[in-house]
Amino acid sequence: TESNRREKRAVRFYLEARNEAPESEIKEFFKALMEIESDHIRLTEQGI
């Protein structure tokens, strides 16, 4: 679905941002966003 594609694109962006972040707090923030989006992707793929 379109929302699934957007969430996957967001995960890639958050991963890149996390890798470039200079501070550990910012890295943790992007990691949390990646986990949330990944959960959304899994739920969508399971049809929930």
Secondary structure, DSSP 8 states (H G I E B T S, - for coil): -HHHHHHHHHHHHHHHHHHH-SSHHHHHHHHHHHHHHHHHHHHHHTT-
